């Protein structure tokens, strides 16, 4: 038997070796980090039976050598995974890799936390800032109104209607003054999507982060649709980044997952010093442990495996999306196309500055676009329905970021529960179609879109190709 002190000292040695691996990995290029993370030969031979690829640990709990080992580990005085509701070696592999990728190209050492879904990531990342504190004014949230429908519901229904926390909506996130007017001493955090789903709106992360920091609060950015291959919000001043990892990060489409990445020493008006010092790790060890939105080990490895090829996929999908967006912009049956790569897109220049394919410096604008089908009668959706039902190869679904192209009619699906008032607030029209472009050849995607438009105007279909 060994004492707890022995195991604490052993834990310090383990942490020191991890710091060496971290320093080494921070010198690599993006694709190398995505491929290896912090998993190396020493780890493989020491703990994982020499496996080249990170193993799946389908086990709920960790055994300990003796009471001293258990005591040191469960008081968090040495590295441990202990119980899969808190952590698991497989989730560690994913968390360490995404943290490195979000901090890539900066001096920031970041930490990561994998969750069961993107929505659980949002809840886990925001709950700690909304705790009761009678010394402060009543809590409020300042958030872009142009967010995913599930995010809108979590803030409006779960936070405002059920908990009474005021939610202040920024209608046009591109207008700096709108953020400035809403943030005050009661604001606990500022929240935005970059780019937003499905309207593709963007905002100046650096300027909004400055506003938040002036009030001593964090900026939280959902960067699902950009991914660290295009935009790393922490490099622009954000404090916490959220991903629905079941989108382009896990593009194969086999799993649901969420990710949180935080930089060290974030601002907050509430919470312990440990929370500010290392938010993602603190969240994992304390509220996450108690609430239990953990990711399964198999899911973690599935997401990690897709993450390795993120930059390459993002390059191809973005190139194809750009081709499709330009074709749609010239189409007689399209009123408007929203895609950051088009010169007609509001804040196109800001997009060029903040959305660039990592390690290339090339402006690259992502896989997602949206467009409005031209209706014969304003306010009607007959043509939109004909077009949508006319798709053949392109999938009708609510998914995005897949290797397969998916079209979503947001007003009847992802944003249906918001109602007309909520959709208007988020600038989502009844005739808006979101297109998540996959890795198919652009000619085949365009041909299927042309086929769908022929259901609206049969005689003109040949001129669309």
MIGU-378365 format. One record per residue (C-alpha): residue number from 1; z, x, y. Coordinates in steps of 0.25 Angstrom, whole numbers. Each point is the difference from the previous one (the first is absolute). Layout:
> NUM Z X Y
...
end
This chain:
> 1 0 0 0
> 2 -3 4 14
> 3 6 -4 13
> 4 -6 -8 11
> 5 0 12 8
> 6 -9 7 -10
> 7 -10 -11 1
> 8 1 -1 15
> 9 -4 15 0
> 10 -11 -2 -10
> 11 -5 -12 9
> 12 -1 10 12
> 13 -8 9 -8
> 14 -9 -11 -4
> 15 -2 -4 14
> 16 -3 14 5
> 17 -11 1 -10
> 18 -6 -14 4
> 19 0 6 15
> 20 -8 12 -5
> 21 -10 -10 -7
> 22 0 -8 13
> 23 -3 12 9
> 24 -11 4 -10
> 25 -7 -13 0
> 26 0 -2 15
> 27 -9 12 0
> 28 -11 -7 -8
> 29 -12 -9 4
> 30 1 -15 -1
> 31 -7 -1 -14
> 32 8 11 -6
> 33 13 -7 4
> 34 -5 -14 -5
> 35 -3 7 -13
> 36 13 8 -2
> 37 11 -6 9
> 38 12 8 -4
> 39 -2 0 -15
> 40 -2 14 -4
> 41 0 9 -13
> 42 15 3 2
> 43 3 -15 0
> 44 -9 -3 -12
> 45 6 11 -9
> 46 14 -2 5
> 47 2 -16 -1
> 48 -13 -6 -5
> 49 -4 7 -13
> 50 -12 7 7
> 51 -8 -12 3
> 52 -11 4 10
> 53 0 -15 6
> 54 12 -6 5
> 55 7 -8 -12
> 56 3 -15 0
> 57 15 -2 -2
> 58 1 -14 -6
> 59 15 1 0
> 60 11 -7 9
> 61 11 10 0
> 62 3 15 0
> 63 10 6 -10
> 64 10 11 5
> 65 5 12 -7
> 66 15 -3 3
> 67 9 -7 10
> 68 -2 11 11
> 69 -15 -2 -1
> 70 1 -15 2
> 71 11 1 11
> 72 -9 10 8
> 73 -13 -8 -2
> 74 5 -14 3
> 75 7 5 13
> 76 -13 5 4
> 77 4 15 0
> 78 -11 4 -8
> 79 -14 -4 -3
> 80 0 -12 -10
> 81 -8 -12 -4
> 82 11 -7 -7
> 83 -5 -14 -1
> 84 -15 -5 2
> 85 5 -11 10
> 86 3 12 9
> 87 -10 11 -4
> 88 -8 5 -12
> 89 -7 13 -2
> 90 -13 -7 0
> 91 3 -7 13
> 92 5 14 6
> 93 -14 6 -3
> 94 -7 -11 8
> 95 10 0 11
> 96 0 15 2
> 97 -15 0 1
> 98 -2 -11 10
> 99 10 6 9
> 100 -7 13 0
> 101 -13 -7 3
> 102 5 -8 12
> 103 6 12 6
> 104 -12 8 -3
> 105 -5 9 12
> 106 13 -1 7
> 107 14 7 0
> 108 7 -12 -5
> 109 7 0 -13
> 110 -1 -14 -5
> 111 7 -8 -11
> 112 -6 -12 -8
> 113 4 -12 -7
> 114 -8 -8 -10
> 115 2 -15 -1
> 116 -4 -12 -9
> 117 -10 -5 11
> 118 -5 2 14
> 119 9 -12 4
> 120 12 6 -6
> 121 -3 13 7
> 122 -1 -8 14
> 123 14 -7 -4
> 124 6 13 -4
> 125 -5 8 12
> 126 5 -11 11
> 127 12 -6 -6
> 128 9 12 4
> 129 -3 -2 15
> 130 4 -14 0
> 131 14 1 -4
> 132 11 -7 8
> 133 5 8 12
> 134 8 -8 10
> 135 0 11 10
> 136 -15 -2 2
> 137 -8 -11 6
> 138 -6 -10 -10
> 139 -10 7 -9
> 140 -15 -2 2
> 141 -12 5 -7
> 142 -13 4 8
> 143 -12 0 -9
> 144 -15 -1 1
> 145 -4 -15 -3
> 146 -13 6 -7
> 147 7 3 -13
> 148 -2 -4 -15
> 149 4 -15 -3
> 150 11 4 -9
> 151 6 9 11
> 152 -1 -11 10
> 153 7 -10 -9
> 154 11 11 -3
> 155 3 1 15
> 156 -2 -14 5
> 157 6 -8 -12
> 158 10 10 -7
> 159 5 7 13
> 160 -2 -10 11
> 161 1 -14 -7
> 162 10 4 -10
> 163 8 11 6
> 164 -2 -3 15
> 165 -5 13 4
> 166 -10 -1 12
> 167 -14 5 -3
> 168 -8 4 12
> 169 -15 0 -3
> 170 -10 9 7
> 171 -12 -8 1
> 172 -10 12 3
> 173 6 13 -5
> 174 -10 8 7
> 175 6 -4 13
> 176 12 10 3
> 177 6 -9 10
> 178 2 -11 -10
> 179 9 9 -9
> 180 8 5 13
> 181 3 -14 5
> 182 6 -5 -13
> 183 9 12 -4
> 184 14 0 5
> 185 14 4 -3
> 186 1 -10 -11
> 187 -13 5 -7
> 188 4 6 -14
> 189 -14 6 -4
> 190 -14 -1 4
> 191 -11 -3 -10
> 192 -15 0 -1
> 193 -11 1 -10
> 194 -11 11 1
> 195 -10 -5 -1
> 196 4 -15 -2
> 197 -4 -9 -11
> 198 -10 -7 1
> 199 -3 2 15
> 200 -1 15 0
> 201 8 1 13
> 202 6 13 3
> 203 10 5 11
> 204 4 13 6
> 205 10 5 -9
> 206 5 11 8
> 207 2 -8 13
> 208 7 -12 -8
> 209 9 11 -7
> 210 4 5 14
> 211 4 -14 4
> 212 8 -2 -12
> 213 7 14 1
> 214 4 -2 14
> 215 8 -12 -5
> 216 6 8 -11
> 217 -7 -8 -11
> 218 -11 4 -11
> 219 -14 -4 -1
> 220 -4 -5 -13
> 221 -15 0 -4
> 222 -7 -6 -12
> 223 -11 9 -2
> 224 -5 -6 -13
> 225 -15 -2 5
> 226 -1 14 5
> 227 8 8 -10
> 228 4 14 2
> 229 -14 4 -3
> 230 -4 -5 14
> 231 12 -2 9
> 232 14 6 -2
> 233 8 -8 10
> 234 12 10 0
> 235 -9 10 6
> 236 -2 -9 12
> 237 15 -3 2
> 238 3 -11 -10
> 239 13 1 -7
> 240 -2 -8 -13
> 241 -13 -3 -7
> 242 -2 -12 -10
> 243 -11 -2 -11
> 244 -4 -11 -9
> 245 -3 11 -10
> 246 -8 -11 -9
> 247 -11 1 10
> 248 -9 13 3
> 249 11 10 -5
> 250 0 -7 -14
> 251 -14 -5 1
> 252 -2 -2 -15
> 253 7 -13 1
> 254 10 1 -11
> 255 13 0 7
> 256 8 -6 12
> 257 8 10 7
> 258 6 3 14
> 259 3 13 7
> 260 9 5 11
> 261 -1 13 7
> 262 9 5 11
> 263 2 12 8
> 264 13 6 2
> 265 10 -3 12
> 266 -6 -13 4
> 267 6 -8 12
> 268 8 -13 -2
> 269 11 -8 7
> 270 7 -4 -13
> 271 3 6 -13
> 272 7 13 -5
> 273 -4 14 4
> 274 -5 2 -14
> 275 -10 -11 2
> 276 -6 7 12
> 277 0 13 -6
> 278 -8 -4 -12
> 279 -4 -14 -1
> 280 -8 -1 -12
> 281 10 7 -9
> 282 12 -7 6
> 283 -7 -13 -2
> 284 -2 3 -15
> 285 14 5 -3
> 286 7 -12 7
> 287 -7 -14 4
> 288 -12 2 -10
> 289 10 3 -11
> 290 8 -13 3
> 291 -12 -9 3
> 292 -9 5 -12
> 293 -15 0 5
> 294 -3 12 -9
> 295 -14 4 -5
> 296 -2 1 -15
> 297 -2 14 -6
> 298 -14 -4 -6
> 299 -4 -6 14
> 300 4 13 7
> 301 -9 8 -9
> 302 -12 -9 1
> 303 1 1 15
> 304 2 15 0
> 305 -12 2 -8
> 306 -9 -8 10
> 307 7 7 11
> 308 -6 13 -4
> 309 -14 -4 3
> 310 3 -8 13
> 311 -7 9 10
> 312 -13 0 -8
> 313 0 -15 -2
> 314 3 -2 14
> 315 -12 8 5
> 316 -9 -8 -9
> 317 5 -13 3
> 318 1 2 15
> 319 -15 5 0
> 320 -4 -13 -8
> 321 8 -9 9
> 322 -7 6 12
> 323 -13 -2 -5
> 324 3 -15 -4
> 325 7 -2 14
> 326 -13 4 7
> 327 -8 -9 -9
> 328 9 -12 3
> 329 0 3 15
> 330 -15 -2 0
> 331 0 -13 -8
> 332 -4 -13 6
> 333 11 -8 -7
> 334 11 9 5
> 335 7 -2 13
> 336 9 12 0
> 337 4 12 -9
> 338 13 7 2
> 339 -1 14 -5
> 340 6 12 7
> 341 -12 9 -2
> 342 -9 -10 8
> 343 -2 3 15
> 344 2 -15 3
> 345 14 1 -6
> 346 11 0 10
> 347 7 14 1
> 348 -11 6 -8
> 349 3 13 7
> 350 15 0 -3
> 351 -4 -3 -15
> 352 -9 13 1
> 353 12 8 4
> 354 10 -6 -10
> 355 -8 -3 -12
> 356 -6 13 -6
> 357 -3 4 -14
> 358 11 10 -3
> 359 -4 15 -1
> 360 -14 -4 7
> 361 3 -4 14
> 362 -11 -11 -2
> 363 3 -13 6
> 364 1 -10 -12
> 365 3 -14 1
> 366 5 -6 -13
> 367 -5 -9 -11
> 368 4 -13 7
> 369 -8 -9 9
> 370 0 -14 4
> 371 -11 -9 6
> 372 -2 -14 5
> 373 -11 -9 -6
> 374 -8 -8 10
> 375 2 -14 -1
> 376 -10 -11 4
> 377 12 -9 5
> 378 10 8 8
> 379 14 -1 -7
> 380 -7 -4 -13
> 381 1 8 -13
> 382 -12 -5 -8
> 383 -8 12 1
> 384 11 9 -3
> 385 3 -8 -12
> 386 -14 1 -5
> 387 -1 15 3
> 388 13 3 -7
> 389 -3 -9 -12
> 390 -14 7 -1
> 391 6 14 -3
> 392 -4 5 -14
> 393 4 15 -2
> 394 10 0 11
> 395 14 -6 -5
> 396 6 -12 7
> 397 15 4 0
> 398 12 4 9
> 399 0 14 -4
> 400 -5 12 8
> 401 -1 15 -1
> 402 -6 -1 -14
> 403 -11 9 -6
> 404 -7 -14 -1
> 405 -5 -7 12
> 406 8 -13 3
> 407 -2 -10 11
> 408 12 -9 5
> 409 -1 -13 8
> 410 13 3 7
> 411 2 -14 7
> 412 1 -7 -14
> 413 7 11 -7
> 414 8 12 5
> 415 3 -7 14
> 416 0 -14 -5
> 417 15 -2 1
> 418 0 5 15
> 419 -7 -13 4
> 420 -10 -1 12
> 421 10 4 10
> 422 4 13 -8
> 423 -14 3 -3
> 424 -4 -1 15
> 425 12 9 3
> 426 -6 10 -9
> 427 -14 -2 5
> 428 -5 -5 -14
> 429 -11 -10 1
> 430 -4 -11 -10
> 431 -13 7 -3
> 432 5 14 -1
> 433 -3 7 -13
> 434 7 13 -4
> 435 -8 10 -8
> 436 7 11 -8
> 437 -12 10 -3
> 438 1 7 -14
> 439 -7 12 -6
> 440 -13 -7 -4
> 441 -13 4 6
> 442 -2 -6 14
> 443 -14 -6 -3
> 444 7 -9 -11
> 445 11 -5 9
> 446 -10 -3 11
> 447 -9 -7 -10
> 448 11 -9 -5
> 449 4 -3 15
> 450 -15 -4 2
> 451 0 -9 -12
> 452 13 -7 5
> 453 -6 -2 14
> 454 -13 -6 -7
> 455 9 -11 -4
> 456 2 -3 15
> 457 -15 2 4
> 458 -8 1 -12
> 459 -14 2 7
> 460 5 12 8
> 461 7 7 -12
> 462 -12 10 -2
> 463 1 5 14
> 464 15 4 -2
> 465 -2 12 -9
end
